Amino acid sequence: MKCVVGIDLGSTTTKAVLLDLEGNIVGRGITNSRSNYAVACAVAREEGLTSARFQLLERALEAEGARDASSVHELREGFRLELYLDRLADLQKQVDLVLERMPTFRASLEPAAHKVLAEMLEGASGMFGGDAGRRSDFFRDIAGSAFITAAERIAEEEQVSFERLVGLFDRSILDVETQPSSRDSADLLGRALQRVATGSADAERLQQAMERALATDIEEVSFVGTGYGRQTLPFPKDCVKSEILCHGRGAHRVFPKTRTVLDIGGQDTKAIQVDEHGVVTSFQMNDRCAAGCGRYLGYIADELNLGLHELGPLALKAKKVVRVNSTCTVFAGAELRERLALGQAREDILAGLHRAIMLRAMSLLARSGGVSDQFTFTGGVCNNPMATQILGELLHENYGAEITLNADPDSIYMGALGGAMFALDAWKKGTPGLLPDFVPSEHEVQGPPPACAGCSVGACPDAS
């Protein structure tokens, strides 16, 4: 199977989308962007290839006339569990290495840390498949939530500092994420199959379909990169496209009646107008700092010891919306702590924070030309249910109830999808982008340092 690849290197997450030569989506991958952009690209691409393998598995089952969606879902969840267990083993090794560099605290922290990790291992199988529900796509989020939950109790039992235990995780997870890791998809799939199909009548059929899927070659014939960190991608210059063009085109591909696109990422927000062909006609960006973007929500999550994916659901429980004075990331923690000290409920505060971000976005939309016809929300923040709810309310208040808001969990892939569409164009023209070297052996591409504690470029207007 031949395919083209689009990679969207964002400041927070990196996405990959694979299209076949007919333009059908055959695979998608997503990972944290980390401090090493080359590794992030490699991981997102590998996850995209794994996703493509699962689609080949579904096709193999269809060829037998017995496509079983539930069996494929369970196998996919089993694969995710096996991958999680592998990464948990990596975390265990890194925790031990960090402890070796902490001779003063090692004797007290090591037993507690090992208890936490053992509890995480014991509870791993309950987090995937069955009624586990949708979880974050990122190992850091899943493992971090499990680590903190166990550490809160074990720190008290072992009479050790909870903050030092969490600090041990923070130091270890950085090294786990930035080290390139080559995992055998066939081995992971085999282990997943044993886990979900042992004793099942479907075991033999799934085994045969899996072997056919793994035997199919996947040839990547063209690449295009985009996103916040696109200039650091190891791609030729003609294989790098503006994220504005890619988000506009990707959104139009999924929702053809889209005329306005709002992309809120980790470091910037873009309001984009497109025509009936998905061609960008105008746009506006926040060009001074990361205020009102995903990075701001990240700081808030850190202050509350929550995963970023937990903020939206918590904010939805608010009974009222607290007015927030600033969306500057520099002052985010201070205002949050002040309001908590006043006795205000954190879900009410979070509702106010989300509303403040969306009000900034509405101002940007107005400057780009307003909203007409269908409106599509893209970027990482589109996966936040509170942000989407408030955005919908503001859209209908300002532009009328007839405006259609398109937002779903897959909207985070719009930039990578647009990039893949440009890669397909290049292949059809006979000028495909060559396969890049994602992880150079002698020189690793590092992410650019932030301009300040909360800003991507320049000075923060709210800090003055």
C-alpha positions in Angstrom: 0.0 0.0 0.0 1.4 3.4 -1.0 0.6 6.4 1.1 1.5 10.1 1.7 2.2 11.6 5.1 1.3 14.9 6.6 3.0 15.9 10.0 1.7 18.8 12.1 4.4 19.7 14.6 2.7 21.7 17.3 4.2 23.2 20.4 2.2 20.8 22.6 1.3 17.8 20.4 2.6 16.4 17.1 0.1 14.7 14.7 0.5 12.6 11.7 -2.1 11.6 9.0 -1.5 9.0 6.3 -3.6 9.1 3.0 -3.7 6.5 0.3 -3.3 7.6 -3.3 -7.0 7.9 -3.6 -7.0 10.4 -0.7 -8.6 8.2 1.9 -7.3 8.4 5.5 -5.6 5.2 6.3 -3.8 6.1 9.5 -3.4 8.7 12.2 -0.9 9.2 15.1 -0.5 11.7 17.9 2.1 12.3 20.6 3.4 14.9 23.0 5.8 17.3 21.2 8.4 17.0 24.0 11.6 19.0 24.0 13.0 17.0 21.1 10.9 17.7 18.0 12.6 15.0 15.8 11.6 12.3 18.3 8.1 13.6 18.4 7.8 13.5 14.6 9.2 9.9 14.6 6.7 8.7 17.3 3.7 10.4 15.6 4.6 8.8 12.3 5.1 5.4 13.9 1.7 5.7 15.6 0.2 6.6 12.2 1.7 3.5 10.6 0.4 1.4 13.5 -3.1 2.9 12.9 -2.8 2.0 9.2 -2.0 -1.6 10.2 -5.2 -1.8 12.1 -7.1 -0.5 9.1 -5.4 -3.3 7.0 -6.5 -5.7 9.7 -10.1 -4.6 9.3 -9.8 -5.0 5.5 -8.5 -8.5 6.0 -11.4 -9.4 8.2 -13.8 -7.9 5.6 -12.2 -10.0 2.9 -13.2 -13.0 4.9 -16.7 -11.7 5.0 -16.6 -11.4 8.8 -15.6 -7.9 9.9 -16.1 -7.8 13.7 -15.8 -4.2 15.0 -15.9 -5.3 18.6 -13.0 -7.8 18.1 -10.9 -5.1 16.3 -11.7 -2.6 19.1 -10.6 -5.1 21.8 -7.4 -5.9 19.9 -6.7 -2.2 19.6 -7.2 -1.7 23.3 -5.1 -4.7 24.0 -2.3 -3.1 21.8 -2.6 0.2 23.8 -2.3 -1.8 27.0 0.8 -3.6 25.9 2.3 -0.4 24.7 1.5 1.3 28.0 3.1 -1.6 29.9 6.3 -1.3 27.8 6.4 2.4 28.5 5.8 1.8 32.2 8.9 -0.5 32.2 10.8 2.4 30.6 9.6 4.7 33.4 10.6 2.2 36.1 14.2 2.1 34.7 14.3 5.9 34.5 13.1 6.3 38.0 15.8 4.1 39.3 18.4 6.1 37.3 17.2 9.3 38.8 17.2 7.8 42.3 20.8 6.9 41.8 21.6 10.6 41.3 19.8 11.5 44.5 21.9 9.8 47.3 20.5 12.1 50.0 16.9 11.1 49.4 17.2 7.6 47.8 16.8 5.6 50.9 13.5 7.2 51.8 12.1 7.7 48.3 13.0 4.4 46.7 10.6 2.1 48.6 7.7 4.6 48.1 8.4 5.0 44.4 8.5 1.3 43.8 5.2 0.9 45.6 3.7 3.5 43.4 5.0 1.9 40.3 3.8 -1.5 41.4 0.3 -0.2 42.0 0.4 1.4 38.6 1.3 -1.9 37.0 -1.4 -3.7 38.9 -4.1 -1.3 37.8 -3.0 -1.0 34.2 -5.3 -3.6 32.7 -8.4 -1.9 34.1 -7.6 1.3 32.2 -8.0 -0.2 28.7 -10.9 -2.0 27.0 -14.3 -2.9 28.4 -16.0 0.0 30.2 -12.8 1.9 30.8 -14.0 4.8 28.7 -12.0 7.3 26.6 -8.7 8.3 28.1 -5.9 10.7 27.1 -3.9 9.7 24.0 -0.7 10.4 25.9 1.4 8.2 28.2 2.4 11.2 30.3 -1.2 12.0 31.1 -2.3 8.5 31.8 0.8 7.6 33.8 0.9 10.9 35.6 -2.7 10.7 36.8 -2.1 7.1 38.0 1.2 8.1 39.7 -0.2 11.1 41.5 -3.3 9.1 42.7 -1.1 6.4 44.2 1.6 8.8 45.5 -0.9 10.8 47.5 -1.7 7.7 49.7 1.7 6.0 49.7 3.6 9.2 50.6 1.5 9.4 53.8 2.0 5.7 54.5 5.7 5.8 54.0 6.2 9.2 55.7 7.9 10.7 52.7 7.4 14.0 50.8 4.6 13.8 48.3 6.2 16.8 46.4 9.5 14.9 46.1 7.7 11.8 44.8 5.9 13.8 42.2 9.2 15.6 41.3 10.8 12.2 40.8 8.1 11.4 38.2 8.5 14.8 36.5 12.2 14.3 36.1 11.9 10.7 34.9 9.1 11.3 32.4 11.1 13.9 30.6 13.9 11.4 29.8 11.4 8.7 28.9 9.7 11.0 26.4 12.9 12.4 24.7 14.6 9.1 24.1 13.8 7.5 20.7 12.4 4.1 21.1 11.9 1.5 18.4 9.1 -0.9 19.3 8.1 -4.0 17.3 4.5 -3.6 16.3 4.2 -7.2 15.3 5.3 -8.3 18.8 2.9 -5.8 20.5 0.1 -7.0 18.3 0.9 -10.7 19.0 0.8 -10.0 22.8 -2.4 -8.1 22.4 -4.0 -10.9 20.5 -3.0 -13.4 23.2 -4.5 -11.1 25.8 -7.9 -10.5 24.2 -8.5 -13.7 22.1 -7.2 -16.5 24.3 -9.8 -19.2 24.4 -12.0 -17.3 21.9 -13.6 -18.8 18.8 -12.3 -15.7 17.0 -8.7 -16.3 17.9 -7.7 -18.2 14.7 -9.5 -15.8 12.4 -7.9 -12.8 14.1 -4.5 -14.4 13.9 -4.8 -15.0 10.2 -6.1 -11.5 9.5 -3.3 -10.0 11.6 -0.7 -11.9 9.7 -2.1 -10.6 6.4 -2.1 -7.1 7.7 1.5 -7.3 8.9 2.7 -8.9 5.6 1.4 -5.9 3.6 4.1 -3.4 2.8 3.3 0.3 3.5 5.3 2.5 1.2 5.4 6.2 2.1 5.9 8.1 -1.2 5.5 11.8 -0.2 5.8 14.0 2.9 4.7 17.5 4.0 5.3 19.1 7.3 3.4 22.0 9.0 2.7 23.4 12.4 4.2 25.7 15.0 7.6 24.0 14.9 7.6 23.4 11.1 10.9 25.3 10.6 12.7 22.7 12.7 11.4 19.8 10.7 14.0 17.7 8.8 12.1 18.3 5.6 13.2 20.1 2.4 11.9 23.6 2.2 9.4 22.9 -0.5 7.9 20.2 1.7 7.0 22.6 4.5 3.6 24.4 4.4 2.0 27.1 6.4 -0.3 25.8 9.2 -2.9 28.3 8.2 -3.2 26.8 4.7 -3.1 23.3 6.1 -5.8 23.9 8.8 -8.0 25.6 6.3 -7.7 22.8 3.8 -8.1 20.0 6.3 -11.2 21.6 7.9 -12.8 22.1 4.5 -12.0 18.5 3.5 -13.9 17.1 6.5 -16.6 19.7 6.6 -17.0 21.0 3.0 -19.4 23.8 4.0 -16.8 25.3 6.3 -16.2 29.0 5.7 -14.5 30.0 9.0 -11.9 28.0 11.0 -10.7 28.7 14.5 -7.4 26.9 15.4 -6.4 27.2 19.1 -3.1 25.4 19.7 -0.6 25.4 22.5 1.2 28.7 21.6 -1.0 30.6 19.1 -4.6 31.1 17.9 -5.6 31.5 14.3 -8.9 32.7 12.8 -9.1 31.6 9.2 -11.6 32.4 6.4 -11.8 30.0 3.5 -13.8 29.9 0.2 -15.9 27.1 -1.2 -12.8 25.4 -2.4 -11.0 25.5 1.0 -8.6 28.2 -0.2 -7.6 30.7 2.5 -9.0 34.2 1.8 -8.0 36.0 5.0 -6.7 35.2 8.5 -5.7 36.8 11.9 -3.3 35.5 14.5 -2.4 36.4 18.0 1.1 37.7 17.3 2.3 38.8 20.7 2.2 35.9 23.3 0.6 32.6 24.2 -2.1 34.3 26.3 -5.5 32.6 25.8 -4.0 29.5 24.1 -3.4 25.9 25.2 -0.2 26.7 27.0 -2.3 28.8 29.4 -4.5 25.9 30.2 -1.4 23.8 30.7 -0.2 26.1 33.4 -3.6 26.0 35.1 -3.5 22.2 35.0 -0.1 22.1 36.6 -1.2 24.4 39.4 -4.1 22.1 40.2 -2.0 18.9 39.8 -4.4 17.7 37.0 -3.9 16.4 33.6 -4.7 18.8 30.8 -7.5 16.4 29.6 -9.2 16.7 33.0 -9.7 20.5 33.0 -12.7 20.6 30.6 -14.8 17.9 32.3 -14.1 19.6 35.7 -15.1 23.0 34.4 -18.4 21.5 33.1 -19.4 20.9 36.7 -19.4 24.7 37.5 -22.5 26.2 39.1 -21.5 29.7 38.1 -18.8 31.4 36.0 -16.2 33.4 37.9 -15.0 36.6 36.2 -11.3 36.3 35.4 -9.2 39.5 35.0 -6.3 38.2 32.9 -5.5 35.3 30.6 -1.7 35.9 30.9 0.1 32.7 31.6 2.7 34.6 33.7 -0.1 35.5 36.2 -2.3 32.5 35.8 -1.1 30.7 38.9 -1.2 33.7 41.1 -4.8 34.6 40.2 -5.9 31.0 40.5 -4.4 30.7 44.0 -5.9 34.0 45.1 -9.4 32.9 44.1 -9.0 29.5 45.7 -7.9 31.3 48.9 -11.1 33.4 48.7 -13.1 30.1 48.9 -14.3 30.1 45.3 -14.9 26.6 43.8 -12.2 25.5 41.4 -14.7 24.3 38.8 -16.3 27.8 38.9 -12.9 29.4 38.5 -12.1 27.1 35.6 -15.4 28.0 33.9 -14.3 31.6 34.1 -10.8 30.8 32.7 -12.3 29.0 29.7 -14.7 31.9 29.0 -11.9 34.4 29.1 -10.0 32.3 26.5 -13.0 32.1 24.2 -13.6 35.8 24.4 -10.1 36.4 23.1 -10.8 34.0 20.3 -14.0 35.8 19.4 -12.1 39.1 19.1 -9.7 37.5 16.7 -12.6 36.1 14.7 -14.2 39.5 14.4 -10.9 41.0 13.0 -10.6 38.2 10.5 -14.0 38.9 9.0 -16.5 37.4 11.4 -18.3 34.1 11.1 -20.6 33.0 8.3 -22.1 29.7 7.3 -20.4 26.7 9.0 -17.7 27.2 11.6 -15.0 24.6 12.3 -13.0 24.4 15.6 -9.5 22.8 15.2 -6.4 22.5 17.3 -5.7 20.8 20.7 -8.2 23.0 22.6 -11.0 21.7 20.4 -10.9 18.5 22.5 -11.7 20.5 25.7 -15.5 20.1 26.1 -15.9 23.3 28.2 -14.1 25.4 25.6 -16.3 24.0 22.9 -19.5 24.6 24.9 -18.6 28.2 25.6 -17.5 28.8 22.1 -20.8 27.6 20.8 -22.7 29.9 23.2 -20.7 32.9 22.1 -21.1 32.1 18.4 -24.8 31.9 18.7 -25.0 35.1 20.9 -22.9 37.1 18.4 -23.7 35.6 15.0 -27.1 33.9 15.3 -28.5 30.5 16.2 -28.2 29.3 12.5 -24.4 29.1 12.7 -23.2 25.4 12.6 -20.3 24.6 14.9 -18.2 21.7 13.7 -16.1 20.2 16.5 -15.2 16.6 17.3 -12.2 14.8 18.8 -10.7 14.3 15.4 -10.5 18.0 14.7 -7.1 18.0 16.3 -5.8 16.3 13.1 -6.9 18.9 10.7 -3.5 20.5 10.2 -1.8 17.1 9.6 -4.7 16.2 7.2 -4.2 19.4 5.2 -0.4 18.6 5.1 -1.1 15.1 3.8 -3.4 16.6 1.1 -0.5 18.9 -0.1 1.8 15.8 -0.1 -0.7 14.0 -2.3 -0.8 17.0 -4.7 3.0 16.9 -4.9 3.0 13.1 -5.6 0.4 13.6 -8.4 2.5 16.4 -9.9 5.6 14.1 -9.9 7.4 16.2 -7.2 7.0 14.2 -4.0 8.7 15.2 -0.8 11.5 12.8 0.0 11.4 10.6 3.2 13.0 12.8 5.9 15.5 11.6 8.5 13.3 12.1 11.6 16.0 11.3 14.2 19.5 12.2 13.0 22.1 10.0 14.6 24.6 12.8 15.3 22.4 15.8 15.7 19.1 15.9 17.4 16.7 18.7 16.6 15.6 20.5 19.8 12.6 22.6 20.4 13.2 26.4 20.6 13.4 27.9 24.1 10.3 29.9 25.2 10.7 33.7 25.0 9.4 33.9 28.6 7.5 31.9 31.2 4.2 32.1 29.2 4.9 33.6 25.8 5.9 32.3 22.4 7.2 35.6 21.0 7.6 39.1 22.2 6.2 40.7 25.3 3.0 39.8 26.9 0.4 42.6 26.8 -1.2 41.4 30.1 2.1 41.5 31.9 2.5 45.2 31.7 
